[in-house]
């Protein structure tokens, strides 16, 4: 009898997890175009999601295996991104000179970014984000930011 009760509970939990996973996946866009304009829009959506502390949007943009190299050379994994977006600090992100390049199911976007906090702009960085087309949408798998050399001011 106990075994049957555990079996039913296990099956119930399994179905709930499957339903939650399906509901979660349904929230992410699908059928995205494989073009430069879509990738540029995703970068802008990423910046807006960070500003609005929209963790769900970031979960859709970032692949489960996402990693980024920060401007100081630190390795940042996917789990850090939603945490930083959840930070209540007010920030505005500026994205400039973005260019996207698509190669079938792989693509990258390169641009310049800066954050404005408390009316002060942080130093600009050049970024590169690499995405792959999975499950009908672009998912960012890697990124890198680099500071501008002192002699070069964008």
C-alpha angles and dihedrals in degrees: 000000000000090000091054091049091052091046092053091046091049092049091048093050091046092052092047091052091049092049092047090049091050091048091048093050091048090061092063118082119256134191093040116173118255094232142110095252092058092051092050090050090051090054090052091046088051091054092047091047090053091049093048093042088239101166093173091060091049090050088058095047099045120069118229089249095047119145131171135193108222126219090265092051095258120144113238119192129202095266091064095057100064089042091056091046090053090058106114092219113122112242137161122205123214118202118191140175094011118177125181128203124192125200106178107284094356129070145158137207123206124191148127123272139184136170126226113212123174090349093305123112117224117225111285120251133197112234137192121196120191119204137183128202108244132157092003096305144076114263122189110232101172142013140179133194126196131188118235115251112258091250093052116069115179 
